[in-house]
Amino acid sequence: MKKHTAYISVGSNIGDKLLNCKQGVEALADSGYVTISAWSHFYKTSPVDYKDQDWFINAVVKIETDLKPSDLLKKMLSVQQKAGRGKDKVRFGPRILDLDIILYDDLVFNLPDITIPHPRMHNRLFVLKPLCDIDSSIIHPVFKKDIKHLLDNLDDSEQKIIKL
């Protein structure tokens, strides 16, 4: 079966945020369907969109998997649920664990429950900066620009990020 490369954003802003992120990625790896091939640094990041909440801890991991995007998403949702995440009360609000598929190979994919590449990744400092830690030369499959270019041209001074 063909191995696929995907990049997963991980974040938390409830409880022991760093531990939640690490345990979430480890649980995904322990599923047996995912191999972690690279980790970014961890960052403390300001909330985006819904701002009346605590800051997040965020990172990105590079994975190898045989799973199709929809099956990978199901595994990630299961990991989130086991970590204690229920139905979000506020869109973009507080969460114990958030796992998102950012990129999956060079796939452009849009279904009601999953869009790849992640539709807001190019506007998110908390995604672009850690993704650059892993590989700044990745080409965004829609914009045809590398991640470093997207990061350098991000125009949002309200987003704050601090490397841990």
C-alpha positions as CSV (number, residue, x, y, z in Angstrom):
1,M,0.0,0.0,0.0
2,K,1.2,3.5,-0.8
3,K,2.5,5.6,2.0
4,H,1.2,9.1,2.1
5,T,2.8,12.2,3.8
6,A,0.6,14.5,5.8
7,Y,1.1,17.4,8.1
8,I,-1.0,17.6,11.2
9,S,-1.5,20.8,13.3
10,V,-1.9,20.1,17.0
11,G,-3.1,22.5,19.6
12,S,-4.6,22.9,23.1
13,N,-5.6,25.7,25.4
14,I,-7.2,23.8,28.3
15,G,-5.4,22.2,31.2
16,D,-1.8,21.0,30.7
17,K,-1.7,22.3,27.1
18,L,1.8,21.0,26.3
19,L,1.1,17.5,27.7
20,N,-2.3,17.4,25.9
21,C,-0.5,18.1,22.6
22,K,2.2,15.5,23.2
23,Q,-0.2,12.9,24.3
24,G,-2.5,13.6,21.4
25,V,0.3,13.0,18.8
26,E,1.5,9.9,20.7
27,A,-2.0,8.5,20.7
28,L,-2.3,9.0,17.0
29,A,1.1,7.2,16.5
30,D,0.0,4.5,18.9
31,S,-3.0,3.7,16.7
32,G,-0.6,1.8,14.4
33,Y,-1.8,3.7,11.4
34,V,0.5,6.7,11.6
35,T,4.3,7.1,11.8
36,I,5.6,10.4,13.1
37,S,8.6,11.5,10.9
38,A,9.1,15.1,12.2
39,W,8.0,17.4,14.9
40,S,8.1,21.2,14.9
41,H,9.0,23.3,18.0
42,F,6.1,24.0,20.3
43,Y,4.8,27.5,20.5
44,K,2.6,29.6,22.7
45,T,0.1,31.4,20.4
46,S,-2.6,34.0,20.8
47,P,-6.1,32.9,20.0
48,V,-7.5,33.7,16.5
49,D,-11.1,34.5,15.5
50,Y,-12.6,33.9,19.0
51,K,-10.2,35.9,21.2
52,D,-11.8,35.7,24.6
53,Q,-9.9,32.6,25.7
54,D,-6.5,31.5,27.0
55,W,-3.5,31.3,24.6
56,F,-2.8,28.0,22.9
57,I,0.2,25.6,22.7
58,N,0.6,24.6,19.0
59,A,2.9,22.5,16.9
60,V,2.9,20.6,13.6
61,V,3.9,17.0,13.0
62,K,4.8,15.3,9.7
63,I,3.4,11.9,9.4
64,E,3.5,8.9,7.1
65,T,0.3,6.9,6.8
66,D,-1.5,4.3,4.6
67,L,-4.9,5.9,5.6
68,K,-7.0,7.9,3.2
69,P,-7.7,11.4,4.3
70,S,-11.2,10.6,5.5
71,D,-9.9,7.6,7.5
72,L,-7.1,9.7,9.0
73,L,-9.7,12.3,10.0
74,K,-11.7,9.6,11.8
75,K,-8.6,8.5,13.7
76,M,-7.8,12.1,14.7
77,L,-11.4,12.7,15.9
78,S,-11.3,9.5,17.9
79,V,-8.0,10.7,19.6
80,Q,-9.6,14.1,20.3
81,Q,-12.6,12.5,21.9
82,K,-10.5,10.1,24.0
83,A,-8.6,13.2,25.2
84,G,-11.8,14.6,26.5
85,R,-12.9,16.9,23.7
86,G,-16.7,17.0,23.3
87,K,-18.8,19.1,21.0
88,D,-17.4,22.6,20.7
89,K,-19.6,25.1,22.5
90,V,-18.0,28.0,20.6
91,R,-16.6,27.9,17.1
92,F,-12.8,28.4,17.4
93,G,-13.2,28.3,21.1
94,P,-11.3,26.6,23.9
95,R,-10.4,23.0,23.4
96,I,-8.4,20.3,25.2
97,L,-7.0,19.0,21.9
98,D,-7.3,20.1,18.3
99,L,-5.8,18.0,15.5
100,D,-6.2,19.2,11.9
101,I,-4.9,17.8,8.6
102,I,-3.0,20.8,7.1
103,L,-1.6,19.0,4.0
104,Y,-1.9,15.5,2.6
105,D,0.6,14.8,-0.2
106,D,-0.1,17.5,-2.8
107,L,-3.8,16.7,-2.7
108,V,-6.5,19.3,-3.2
109,F,-9.7,17.8,-1.8
110,N,-13.0,19.3,-0.7
111,L,-15.9,17.4,0.9
112,P,-18.4,18.6,3.5
113,D,-16.4,17.2,6.4
114,I,-12.8,17.7,5.2
115,T,-10.9,20.2,3.1
116,I,-7.3,19.7,2.1
117,P,-5.2,21.8,2.2
118,H,-6.7,23.2,5.3
119,P,-8.7,26.2,4.1
120,R,-7.3,28.7,6.7
121,M,-3.7,27.5,7.0
122,H,-2.3,30.3,4.9
123,N,-3.8,32.8,7.4
124,R,-2.6,31.1,10.5
125,L,0.8,32.0,12.1
126,F,0.4,29.1,14.5
127,V,0.4,26.7,11.5
128,L,2.9,28.4,9.1
129,K,5.7,29.0,11.7
130,P,5.8,25.4,13.0
131,L,5.4,24.0,9.4
132,C,8.4,26.1,8.4
133,D,10.3,24.4,11.3
134,I,9.9,21.1,9.5
135,D,10.2,22.2,5.9
136,S,9.8,25.8,4.6
137,S,10.0,24.7,1.0
138,I,6.8,22.8,0.9
139,I,4.6,24.1,-1.9
140,H,1.0,25.0,-1.1
141,P,-0.9,22.9,-3.7
142,V,-3.5,25.7,-4.4
143,F,-1.4,28.9,-4.1
144,K,1.7,27.3,-5.7
145,K,3.9,29.3,-3.2
146,D,6.2,27.8,-0.6
147,I,5.3,27.9,3.1
148,K,8.2,30.4,3.8
149,H,6.7,32.8,1.2
150,L,3.2,32.4,2.9
151,L,4.7,33.0,6.3
152,D,6.8,36.0,5.2
153,N,3.7,37.6,3.5
154,L,1.2,36.9,6.3
155,D,-0.3,40.3,7.1
156,D,-1.8,40.0,10.5
157,S,0.0,41.8,13.3
158,E,-2.6,40.6,15.9
159,Q,-1.4,37.1,15.8
160,K,1.3,36.5,18.4
161,I,3.7,33.5,18.8
162,I,6.4,32.6,21.3
163,K,8.7,29.6,20.9
164,L,8.8,27.4,23.9
